[in-house]
Amino acid sequence: MPIRAPLIVTVGHVDHGKTKILDKIRQSRVQSKEAGGITQHIGASFIPIKVIKNICGDFLSKIGANKITIPGLLMIDTPGHEAFTSLRERGGSIADLAILVIDVTQGLQPQTVESIQILKQFKVPFVIAANKIDLISGWKPYPNSSFLNSFSKQSEFTKELLNMRLMEIIGAISEFGFESERFDKIKDFTKQIAIIPTSALTGEGIIELLAILTGLSQKYLENNLKIEVSGPGKGTILEVKEEKGLGKTIDVIVYDGTIKKKDTVIIAGINKPIVTKIKALLKPKPLQEIREKSKFEIVDSVSAAAGIKIAAPNLDEVIPGMPLMVINEENIKDAEKEIQKSVKKVIFETDDEGITVKADSIGSLEALIGLLKRKNIPVRKAGIGDVNKSDILSVKNNPDHLKVIFGFNVKSKEEDKDVKIFISKIVYKLIEDYEQWKNELVEKKKKEEIEKLTKPAKIRILPGYIFRQSKPAVVGVEILKGTLTKNVRLINTSGKIVGLVKEIQDKGESLQNAQKGLKVAISIEGASVGKNIYEDQELFVNIPESDYKKVKNKLHPFLDEEFKELYKKVAEIKRKQNIVWEK
């Protein structure tokens, strides 16, 4: 039986060099074209065995890989950011072998751990590319050399530093139940995970990485890679995309059989299967990435294993991760029952209240919604395509912090003063921008609420500064604490209201308020000097019970100490007359 190319998935933390390693092998620049230099979509590219032999030279024979029958390696590149857990799961679930890329200077990071858990879950064997060895202090690069050759020429100090970093990785990996070792020290590859030090920048170690992947695939996976080429094609959908001139298309990894133009295929759906006929097959050229536009050749058929773009009608409801298979039109009913068995729970469920999310593909949408849910940001509406008027209307009645639309890798010509629209090609930037905006919004609202509170103050009537006894009483006062404003009621230390502040003047000039330390003249409506107010008496601004409740339950952390002290003092005074006053 023919042997297909093994599916090799790259996984790991963001910016540890997954795509850059593949770029070095392919001599491409996919990583530099990604938004923010970070992989946003899952991708695939085929590395022919001829290219591998050319790069590795005689190193293949050194590791015992003399007779090679696999046609090459089909590399699947996955986003490393935490938002793309589901995409990495999709890549991991169809992989024969994986490359776990770890920045040797940083060690295991959150998405490294997550990747290990996914590989463990799907029982995918893997090797470790300990990348960025060029950043080790004192490292002298030898471009495109084997790691062993470069390492032998380094100083003892640099060698020791690298070995120390590798030991840290070995220790961290052991916590997940895996035994690992540098590749050249391994005697049994079935018992230990190979660590291959690499530099995607200089190309060092790429020889060993490709050779070991090829050798492991040939020696241990050969039986799993046997396929029935003439059989009906089977595959897994990676992405659903809108392509200019083609409409909706699907990126598919074909892992068994053959798919031909005009074949009828069935795809598992959320509610029911989707049956459609292929109108075009677009295959990336060798060493080209499926994500890159204008790099395809139109073909009549494709056999496993391959990354392929399929154009067909009725793809609107297709969900990434779903299986696809070629069928005969006579057995559609049986095929529908069979394929729907593989359908898991709905990719995402929307909330009763929340923001609206738009993205360029369902895979991106799924990943973004997953991240939003982990951040406790509710999503009410989700869809593919540019932001439109309907999206604006969908959030108009939300609370202010949810009058929000997220657009990932899409455009928006819509504007609305009440709705905040976040557009970005980098998914985590959307979250960062939203959280910053929300914090500013909360801060603004807190300030507005504080501004509406009755400002507290403690004043003293100055002896010898009685300008009018009553109707209204006009007296000189010193502001001992807080801020005195107009139209507030004053209470004495027994909690009795003595009058309403109508005017505040300083040297004949009318003031809206007077700060701590000022001595001003005030008129007090309802007060009478000698009857309910007196010289040298201390008075306080009366605080409404509703204001005190807001401070106690919500605004207390945002107020200065003097403000809080005065509110507390007034509460103590008020409870002299009413023991249950806002307890």
HELIX and SHEET records of a PDB file:
HELIX    1   1 LYS A   18  ARG A   26  1                                   9    
HELIX    2   2 VAL A   30  LYS A   33  1                                   4    
HELIX    3   3 ALA A   35  GLY A   37  5                                   3    
HELIX    4   4 ILE A   49  CYS A   56  1                                   8    
HELIX    5   5 PHE A   59  LYS A   62  1                                   4    
HELIX    6   6 GLU A   82  PHE A   84  5                                   3    
HELIX    7   7 THR A   85  SER A   93  1                                   9    
HELIX    8   8 PRO A  110  GLN A  121  1                                  12    
HELIX    9   9 ILE A  133  LEU A  135  5                                   3    
HELIX   10  10 PHE A  147  SER A  152  1                                   6    
HELIX   11  11 GLU A  156  SER A  174  1                                  19    
HELIX   12  12 PHE A  183  LYS A  185  5                                   3    
HELIX   13  13 ILE A  206  TYR A  220  1                                  15    
HELIX   14  14 GLU A  222  LEU A  225  5                                   4    
HELIX   15  15 GLU A  329  ASN A  331  5                                   3    
HELIX   16  16 ILE A  332  GLN A  340  1                                   9    
HELIX   17  17 ILE A  362  ARG A  374  1                                  13    
HELIX   18  18 LYS A  389  VAL A  395  1                                   7    
HELIX   19  19 ASP A  400  LEU A  402  5                                   3    
HELIX   20  20 VAL A  427  LYS A  452  1                                  26    
HELIX   21  21 GLU A  545  LYS A  550  1                                   6    
HELIX   22  22 VAL A  551  LEU A  555  3                                   5    
HELIX   23  23 HIS A  556  PHE A  558  5                                   3    
HELIX   24  24 GLU A  561  GLN A  577  1                                  17    
SHEET    1   A 7 GLY A  43  PRO A  48  0                                        
SHEET    2   A 7 GLY A  72  ASP A  77 -1                                        
SHEET    3   A 7 LEU A   7  GLY A  12  1                                        
SHEET    4   A 7 LEU A  97  ASP A 103  1                                        
SHEET    5   A 7 PHE A 126  ASN A 131  1                                        
SHEET    6   A 7 ILE A 193  PRO A 197  1                                        
SHEET    7   A 7 SER A 180  ARG A 182  1                                        
SHEET    1   B 8 ILE A 274  LYS A 277  0                                        
SHEET    2   B 8 THR A 264  ILE A 267 -1                                        
SHEET    3   B 8 PRO A 323  ILE A 327 -1                                        
SHEET    4   B 8 LYS A 234  GLU A 243 -1                                        
SHEET    5   B 8 GLY A 247  ASP A 256 -1                                        
SHEET    6   B 8 ALA A 306  ALA A 311 -1                                        
SHEET    7   B 8 ALA A 280  PRO A 284 -1                                        
SHEET    8   B 8 PHE A 296  VAL A 299 -1                                        
SHEET    1   C 2 THR A 258  LYS A 260  0                                        
SHEET    2   C 2 SER A 301  SER A 303 -1                                        
SHEET    1   D 4 VAL A 379  ILE A 384  0                                        
SHEET    2   D 4 ILE A 355  ALA A 359  1                                        
SHEET    3   D 4 VAL A 404  PHE A 408  1                                        
SHEET    4   D 4 LYS A 420  SER A 424  1                                        
SHEET    1   E 7 GLU A 509  SER A 510  0                                        
SHEET    2   E 7 ILE A 497  ASP A 506 -1                                        
SHEET    3   E 7 ARG A 489  ILE A 491 -1                                        
SHEET    4   E 7 GLU A 538  VAL A 541 -1                                        
SHEET    5   E 7 ALA A 457  ARG A 468 -1                                        
SHEET    6   E 7 ALA A 473  THR A 485 -1                                        
SHEET    7   E 7 ASN A 513  GLN A 515 -1                                        
SHEET    1   F 3 GLU A 509  SER A 510  0                                        
SHEET    2   F 3 ILE A 497  ASP A 506 -1                                        
SHEET    3   F 3 LYS A 519  GLU A 525 -1                                        
END                                                                             
